[in-house]
Amino acid sequence: MSNHHLECEAPICKDDPNPNFKHAVKWYAGEDVCTKSPYTKWQKKQIDINKWVKLGKFRNLEILYTAYELETKSI
């Protein structure tokens, strides 16, 4: 595993050493997205949500999401 997580500013980092990070770490729409590639399904969903946030068309700004929820739920 690399040291990417030490410099990553995203709340949910692909290289998080916590094995339960997909369930434990929370992310708000509009926050930073981990840039480590190749992108996972949850990273792609975050990027898509952030595009809608910038357009002012994403309404659930106060809801916290986990990587697991971003991967498995329709958001």
Buried (B, 14 or more C-beta within 10 A) or exposed (E): EEEBBEEBEBBBBBBBEEEEBBEEBBBBBEBBBBBBEEBBEBBEBBEBBBEBBEEEEBEEEEEEBBBBBBBEEEB
